[in-house]
Amino acid sequence: MKYPNLNEEKKLWRKGFKVAGIDEAGRGPLAGPVVACALCFKHDRNPVSKETGFQRSKIKDSKKLSFKQREEIYNLLKKDPDVEWGIGRVSEKVIDKINILEATKLAMQRAVKNLKINPGFLIIDGNCGIKSSIPQKLIIKADEKVFSCAAASIVAKVVMDRMMIKYHKKYPYYGFDKHKGYGTKVHRGVIKKQGFCNIHRRSFKIS
């Protein structure tokens, strides 16, 4: 099995850049915010911490991991002294106003702004850049290829999932704890029967 690697980071590290990998979670759901993560390693080296038992082979695209695996990796990354990240969120209300693509880019911009380390270069998953004076490289499916983007995808997904589980307590009828806002058959059926709640994206089609 192929895992994301550090080839892109190493090329930039050799040029003296601090590198942040960026990815998002939540473009597809019918409810809730879109969340982005900008993740950077404090030192230009193979990110494996003996202190946390962190293993590089565990990192891959968040969509290829179970809920439990993502939580485990998130907790290991959080404890790793060599890892720093920033989170950016854009609410469903703003998504409805500016559309999901623009909201995703805005979430990424906020994630970079909230990163305590000042990166010298950004690697972004996808084909759309963001407004930033920092040089950036766009890579389609970077979460499958680039280590820092894969790690960022896991952090963003865990943050979003935890938010949706909290929303479930406020809106238990919709089952956000199970589908995390995605348009499952059950979720769409509940919307048709119950109508929207406050965190639904009104600009998204439910049929």
C-alpha positions in Angstrom: 0.0 0.0 0.0 1.3 3.5 -0.9 1.3 6.0 1.8 1.7 9.8 1.6 5.4 10.8 1.6 7.6 13.7 2.4 9.0 14.3 -1.1 7.3 17.7 -1.6 8.3 18.9 1.9 11.9 17.8 1.6 12.4 19.7 -1.7 11.1 22.8 0.0 13.0 22.2 3.2 16.2 22.1 1.3 15.4 25.6 0.0 14.9 26.9 3.5 11.1 27.0 3.6 8.8 26.1 6.5 6.1 24.1 4.8 2.4 24.0 5.8 0.1 21.4 4.2 -3.5 22.4 3.9 -6.7 20.4 3.5 -10.4 20.7 4.4 -13.3 18.6 5.6 -17.0 19.3 5.1 -17.5 20.5 1.5 -20.1 17.9 0.8 -22.5 17.8 3.9 -25.9 19.4 3.9 -25.3 20.9 7.3 -22.6 22.4 9.5 -19.5 24.4 8.7 -16.6 23.7 6.4 -13.3 23.2 8.3 -9.8 23.6 7.1 -6.4 22.7 8.7 -3.0 24.1 8.0 -0.4 21.8 9.5 3.3 22.4 9.8 6.3 20.6 11.3 8.4 22.7 13.6 11.7 21.1 12.4 12.6 20.0 8.9 13.0 16.3 9.6 11.1 13.0 9.3 8.1 13.6 11.6 8.3 10.6 13.9 8.2 11.2 17.6 9.5 8.5 20.0 7.7 10.3 22.8 4.2 9.8 21.4 4.8 6.5 19.5 3.8 8.4 16.3 4.2 6.2 13.2 4.4 7.7 9.8 2.7 4.7 8.2 -0.5 5.5 10.1 -1.0 8.7 8.1 -3.1 8.6 5.0 -6.1 10.3 3.4 -8.7 10.8 6.2 -11.4 9.2 4.0 -9.4 5.9 4.1 -9.4 5.8 7.8 -12.1 4.8 10.3 -13.5 7.2 12.9 -11.5 5.4 15.6 -8.3 5.5 13.5 -8.7 9.2 12.9 -9.2 10.0 16.5 -6.1 7.9 17.5 -3.9 9.7 14.9 -5.3 13.1 15.9 -4.4 12.5 19.5 -0.9 11.4 18.6 -0.4 14.4 16.4 -1.7 16.7 19.2 0.9 15.3 21.6 3.7 15.4 19.2 6.0 18.3 20.1 7.1 18.7 16.4 3.6 19.3 15.0 1.7 22.6 14.9 -1.6 23.4 13.2 -4.1 26.1 12.7 -7.9 25.6 12.2 -10.2 27.7 10.0 -14.0 27.4 10.1 -16.7 29.0 7.9 -20.3 28.6 9.0 -23.2 27.3 7.0 -24.7 30.8 6.9 -21.6 32.1 5.2 -21.5 29.1 2.9 -25.0 30.0 1.7 -24.0 33.6 1.1 -20.7 33.0 -0.8 -21.0 29.4 -2.0 -19.0 26.3 -0.8 -15.9 26.9 -3.0 -15.3 30.4 -1.7 -16.2 29.3 1.8 -13.6 26.5 1.6 -10.9 28.9 0.4 -11.8 31.3 3.2 -11.6 28.5 5.7 -8.1 27.7 4.4 -7.0 31.3 4.7 -8.2 31.4 8.3 -6.4 28.1 9.0 -3.1 29.7 7.8 -3.7 32.8 9.8 -4.3 30.7 13.0 -1.1 28.8 12.5 1.4 29.9 15.2 4.3 29.1 12.9 4.8 31.4 10.0 5.1 29.1 7.0 7.2 30.1 4.0 5.4 27.9 1.6 1.9 26.3 1.3 0.9 23.0 -0.2 -2.8 22.9 -0.9 -5.0 19.9 -1.6 -7.0 20.7 -4.8 -6.8 23.0 -7.7 -7.8 26.3 -6.2 -5.4 28.7 -4.6 -6.1 31.0 -1.7 -5.5 34.7 -1.1 -2.1 34.8 0.5 1.2 36.5 0.1 2.8 33.1 0.9 3.9 31.1 -2.2 1.7 28.0 -2.7 1.5 24.9 -4.8 -1.7 23.2 -5.7 -1.8 19.4 -5.8 -4.9 17.4 -6.7 -5.4 14.6 -4.2 -2.5 15.9 -2.1 -4.1 14.2 0.9 -3.2 10.9 -0.8 0.4 12.0 -1.8 1.7 14.7 0.6 2.4 13.8 4.2 1.5 17.2 5.7 -1.7 17.4 3.7 -2.7 13.9 4.7 -2.1 14.8 8.3 -4.1 18.1 7.9 -7.0 16.1 6.3 -7.2 14.0 9.5 -7.1 16.9 11.8 -9.8 18.8 9.8 -12.0 15.8 9.7 -11.8 15.1 13.4 -12.5 18.7 14.3 -15.6 18.7 12.0 -16.9 15.4 13.2 -16.6 16.5 16.9 -18.5 19.7 16.0 -21.3 17.6 14.4 -21.5 15.3 17.4 -22.0 18.4 19.6 -24.7 19.6 17.2 -26.4 16.2 17.6 -27.1 17.0 21.3 -28.9 20.2 20.2 -30.7 18.7 17.2 -31.0 14.9 18.0 -33.7 14.3 15.5 -31.4 14.6 12.5 -28.8 12.0 13.5 -25.7 14.3 13.0 -23.7 12.0 15.3 -24.0 9.2 12.7 -23.8 10.8 9.3 -22.0 14.0 10.3 -24.3 16.1 8.1 -23.7 14.2 4.9 -26.6 13.6 2.6 -27.5 10.1 3.4 -30.8 8.6 2.5 -31.9 8.8 6.2 -30.7 12.4 6.6 -32.5 13.5 3.4 -35.7 11.7 4.6 -35.6 13.5 7.9 -35.2 16.9 6.3 -38.2 16.2 4.0 -40.3 15.2 7.0 -39.0 17.7 9.6 -37.6 20.6 7.5 -34.3 22.3 8.0 -32.7 23.2 11.4 -30.5 26.2 12.0 -27.3 24.5 10.8 -28.5 23.2 7.5 -27.1 24.7 4.3 -30.2 26.2 2.6 -28.3 26.6 -0.7 -27.7 22.8 -1.0 -30.2 20.6 -2.9 -31.6 17.8 -0.7 -33.3 15.8 -3.5 
